[in-house]
Amino acid sequence: MSQPAAAPATVAPGPVDVTDALADQALNNLVNQFARPMDFLRELVQNAIDAGTPRVDVWVRYRPDVEVLEIHVDDYGEGMDEDIIDNHLTRLFASTKEDDLTKIGKFGIGFTSIFAIEPEAVLVRTGRHGESWELLFHADRSFDKVRARIPLDGTRITLFKRIGAADAELTMRDCRWILSWWCEHSDTPVTFCERAPDDLVTDEVDLDDPFAAFEAPAFSLGPSFDTDSSGTDVPAAVPQRISRPLDLNGDLVVHHTEPGAEVVVGYTQSPRYAYYNGGLTLVNTRSTDVLGVMRSRLAHVSFKVKSRHLEHTLTRDNVLQDRNWHDVMQVVVRAADALFARLLDRVEAAVRDGESLERWHAYLAEECNLDGARRRVRGWWGRPLFRDHRGHGVSLATIEIHEDRQGAVLMASGPPSLHEALEAEGILLLEDSPQTRAVLYACEDRPVLGPPIGRRRLALARARFVTPQLVSPIELPAAERALIDIADRLLRAATRGRVRLKAGDFGGDEPALALEGPPDGRIFQRGQPSLLRLPAWLRRRTLLVNRGHPFYQLQRIAAAEDPVLAAAGLAQAVLRDERAEGERSYRRLVEAALEAAG
């Protein structure tokens, strides 16, 4: 592209050679630098902010009579004089923004992206230091430059594109979405509006063909706004503000500010990570790649962070992870620590107020799974962050005491009668949910060596305990009473008096033939290994036979014909199912049965 002449002139490409081809290719690469062509709006807004504008107005207008869409970006900043136009706007890779942290577009290439949507023409009207200029870029990217007749401060950019009505509607919708994405938290107000075809008055433009004026060697366009009685440009439609304060939609959110950085961090169902400079979006993604070395610490939370010290990479698909980034990320970590403290308060309040704990325990489990979480657990070990079966708050300290006693953390399940019986025995039952279990697994005291998780035993109360009804011998039919009596004597003989047998009703749902429990039949516990309990063959114990079990039913029928044989079969089956006795006990059982049979 040749240099523009001082007088109105058309600048067109010269003879094609290798250098020109390489330059064209470089320009094409810059034009198509973004995956979404409409992202050029972000670049224009950024340039306007860098120019010191107090506001950026973006508006669109569709002319159905000639099928032309106009996209306007107006700012009221420093504007450009001829030197800036000749040496920066129309010369690639030049920039006045280097080493200025208040201006984030440091590559001088943003303007070229305006051609990504392939406009028929781009009009630039600008003024600075008392001089005003108009430039018209054509579809082939050549341009004309003339002095403007009307004084202007700031810069007005208008794209003209021929497009059908349906496509124009989609494009205008895309304009608003792109602005909302890239400028959602801009420190500088950004507005957007759609205007009707007759909302604005334009001078010296053929309404039948808005491109006709551009065909002349020299051109001049009038104001882009309606003009009031005082000559002041005023919008013909009410714009809507796109930018808003830094916020985050989450279940629990903390806003944290330190010199040089503003952070909002929260717990969400699907974490996102966003970085902003001046409120303009650098990166907003679910990919943990943008977290770098902070992935293990921050991947479980969503955050947005604004800082003038943040920059995007040259490819603009990530944030530059330099020393400034590391400093800013430490602010994010401190905000995440404050969020965790807020979470503990929120869980405790939910426990106290009877709210569902599922959502909060899910977030607490994620926190406990972080590296070094056990050190953090010590900080809330005594706080009531769990709930028992009656809705009372329980701390992890209390839970672990009961875990040591029972060999497992017991979760409430089964009939209320079981819960009441266990409560009477001083056994703790926790309110159960997958999220609560996740917390208990995550916050266990993990060994340096060995499996990191899975050592903590969690058990349902109904899987560990039952509360059957003990049946007195006098309540049994004669044949059944004889069956139980003989089987009891055989078991005592086989185990040298360590095992007693009684009959009980389990309600029909118990799969075991017999369970161990106290002589009075209050609570019977299914056999569970425990380092704190003596082996069964060293303990005196009572076994309650399940009257509803199919095998017991068969033996009860057989007892009417041969009670000793039926009792011997029952006693042997009980020992086999319990798996607690050795070979000698079986031998003594056979000997006792033979002696009883006479």
C-alpha positions, -999 to +999 in steps of 0.1 A: +000+000+000+015+033-011+015+064+011-015+087+009-011+120-009-016+153+010-044+163-014-075+140-019-062+110-038-068+073-041-041+051-028-039+018-047-014-011-047+016-008-070+031-035-093+030-070-077+064-083-067+076-107-041+078-080-014+042-069-022+029-104-021+045-110+013+031-078+026-004-087+013-001-121+030+009-105+062-020-081+060-044-109+053-032-128+083-038-097+105-073-092+090-082-128+098-065-129+132-097-138+151-118-170+149-149-148+149-149-119+124-171-097+146-144-096+172-131-066+154-156-046+176-134-054+206-104-039+188-122-007+179-135-003+215-101-009+229-085+017+205-112+041+216-105+035+253-068+039+247-075+072+231-090+084+264-127+085+254-152+089+283-177+067+265-179+044+234-211+043+215-217+014+191-248+014+170-262-003+139-286+006+112-300-014+084-312+002+051-336-024+036-342-002+005-306-007-006-298-037+016-269-020+034-259-026+070-241+002+088-220-006+119-209+026+138-183+028+165-181+064+179-156+077+205-149+111+220-112+106+228-080+122+216-087+116+179-060+116+152-042+142+133-025+137+099+008+126+115-010+098+134-030+088+104+000+086+080+024+070+104+002+048+126-033+041+113-022+033+078+011+018+085+012-017+099+029-026+132+034+010+143+020+018+178+021+047+202+011+024+231+043+007+240+052+007+277+019+023+288+000+001+312-031+023+307-033+011+271-036-026+265-036-028+226+002-030+222+006-045+188-009-018+166-028-044+145-063-041+158-077-018+132-069-042+104-094-067+118-122-044+106-119-060+072-127-095+085-164-091+077-155-080+042-172-046+042-177-027+009-164+004+026-151+017+059-154+054+067-131+069+094-139+105+106-115+119+131-101+151+145-073+164+167-054+196+174-080+216+154-077+195+122-103+170+110-099+142+085-120+117+066-107+084+053-125+059+031-111+024+030-124+004+000-131-033-003-096-038-018-082-020+013-069+009-006-080+042+009-087+079+002-079+107+026-094+142+026-097+171+050-132+171+066-154+202+063-170+198+097-148+200+128-147+168+149-132+157+181-126+120+187-131+093+161-161+079+143-158+047+123-185+033+101-186+000+082-209-004+052-218-039+041-243-051+015-264-079+031-299-094+031-324-085+057-323-119+074-285-119+076-285-083+088-307-092+117-283-120+127-253-097+123-268-070+145-276-096+171-240-108+169-228-072+174-246-070+207-234-104+218-198-097+209-198-064+228-214-081+258-187-108+257-156-085+253-168-054+271-190-067+299-169-051+326-153-022+308-142+006+331-152+029+302-190+029+296-199+011+263-233+015+248-252-002+220-284+004+201-302-005+169-316+024+149-343+025+124-335+034+088-349+070+092-335+077+126-305+097+114-300+125+090-269+122+067-256+149+044-244+144+009-252+107+007-274+093-020-301+074-001-307+052-031-270+042-032-249+051-001-218+040-020-222+065-048-204+093-030-175+070-025-169+065-062-158+102-066-121+111-064-129+133-035-157+128-010-171+142+022-198+129+045-218+149+069-225+142+106-235+106+116-259+118+143-291+137+143-283+174+152-303+194+177-311+231+175-277+240+190-258+220+165-249+193+191-248+157+179-274+136+198-284+100+195-316+093+176-323+061+197-318+054+233-286+033+238-283+005+263-252+003+284-233-030+278-206-026+304-214-033+341-194-037+374-174-068+379-197-096+390-201-134+390-232-155+390-225-182+416-239-200+446-215-182+469-194-152+458-167-131+474-156-097+460-120-089+469-099-058+460-063-050+465-041-023+450-037-032+413-063-059+411-100-065+416-113-101+420-146-118+422-145-155+430-172-180+436-185-215+436-204-225+405-216-257+390-191-255+362-160-233+368-150-205+345-119-183+345-118-148+332-091-121+330-097-084+322-076-054+316-095-022+320-126-043+321-121-056+285-120-093+283-086-109+277-097-145+283-130-161+294-129-198+293-135-231+311-101-244+300-077-249+330-048-241+306-052-204+316-044-213+352-009-225+346+009-234+378-022-224+397-044-252+383-042-274+413-051-245+437-078-227+417-094-251+392-124-258+414-136-222+417-148-196+391-132-162+391-129-130+373-099-107+378-093-072+365-059-057+365-039-032+343-010-055+346-026-084+327-020-089+290-031-115+265-006-134+244+002-125+208-022-153+196-048-139+220-060-173+231-044-171+266-033-146+292+004-138+293+017-157+324+046-134+333+057-120+367+028-095+367+004-125+362+019-144+391+015-113+414-021-109+403-028-146+408-017-144+444-045-119+449-069-144+434-056-171+458-062-147+488-097-141+474-102-179+472-091-183+508-117-157+518-143-176+498-134-208+516-139-190+550-173-178+538-181-214+528-175-227+563-198-201+577-224-209+551-223-247+558-226-240+595-256-218+590-272-244+567-267-270+594-282-247+620-312-236+599-321-271+586-312-264+550-301-290+525-263-296+528-258-312+494-247-282+475-224-268+502-209-302+511-201-307+474-180-275+474-165-284+508-154-318+493-137-300+465-118-278+489-108-308+510-094-326+479-068-298+474-032-305+482-025-299+519-062-300+527-056-319+560-039-288+574-069-267+564-092-293+579-076-287+613-090-252+611-126-264+611-123-298+628-144-288+658-171-268+639-205-284+634-205-288+596-224-321+596-258-331+608-270-362+626-302-381+620-321-357+642-308-326+625-283-316+652-250-302+642-220-325+645-183-317+641-157-339+624-140-343+657-170-360+672-175-381+641-140-394+643-144-404+679-174-425+671-156-439+640-129-452+663-155-469+685-176-485+658-149-491+632-169-470+607-188-438+603-225-448+604-250-431+581-287-430+590-308-456+572-335-480+581-366-477+603-369-450+630-370-478+656-334-487+646-323-451+649-339-448+683-323-480+695-288-469+683-293-435+698-301-451+731-268-469+729-249-437+723-242-445+686-239-415+663-258-416+630-251-390+603-275-375+578-266-393+546-260-379+511-234-385+483-219-351+489-216-357+527-198-389+520-175-371+495-165-347+523-158-375+548-136-393+523-118-362+512-110-350+547-097-382+562-062-382+576-042-397+547-010-416+552+023-406+536+025-440+521-003-461+508-037-454+491-046-417+493-084-424+498-107-452+507-094-461+541-123-445+559-152-469+563-187-455+558-216-479+565-254-476+565-269-482+599-293-508+585-264-527+569-246-529+602-274-532+628-309-546+631-335-545+659-353-578+657-380-589+682-367-615+706-391-645+709-394-662+742-393-700+742-427-703+757-441-684+727-428-710+703-447-741+691-434-773+708-415-786+678-398-753+672-391-748+709-373-782+709-354-772+677-340-741+693-334-757+727-314-787+712-295-764+687-286-741+716-272-770+737-253-784+707-237-749+700-227-745+737-211-779+736-193-772+703-179-738+715-174-747+751-202-724+763-191-693+743-222-693+720-259-691+729-287-694+704-321-676+706-350-671+682-361-638+668-383-621+642-365-598+618-395-585+598-389-607+567-361-585+552-331-599+569-309-622+546-287-636+573-295-669+590-283-656+624-268-624+638-247-616+669-262-594+696-269-588+733-288-614+753-318-591+757-321-588+720-321-550+717-296-544+688-279-571+668-248-562+648-237-579+616-202-592+619-176-565+608-139-568+611-124-544+638-090-541+653-106-531+686-128-563+689-116-597+701-120-625+675-153-643+678-138-675+690-124-657+721-157-640+730-189-651+746-218-641+723-255-646+716-266-655+681-302-647+672-315-671+646-338-656+619-372-673+620-380-660+586-350-675+568-359-703+543-334-727+558-348-722+593-383-729+579-371-762+565-354-772+597-385-763+617-405-787+595-379-814+599-379-810+637-413-825+638-399-858+626-363-857+641-356-827+664-319-837+670-311-841+634-328-808+625-311-790+654-277-804+644-282-792+608-293-757+621-263-754+645-239-764+617-254-739+593-252-711+619-215-718+625-208-720+587-226-687+580-208-669+609-174-682+598-160-676+633-152-711+645-124-735+637-124-772+627-124-783+664-158-767+670-173-786+641-159-819+654-173-812+689-206-803+673-208-837+655-198-855+687-225-837+707-251-844+681-243-881+680-245-882+718-279-865+718-292-889+692-283-918+716 
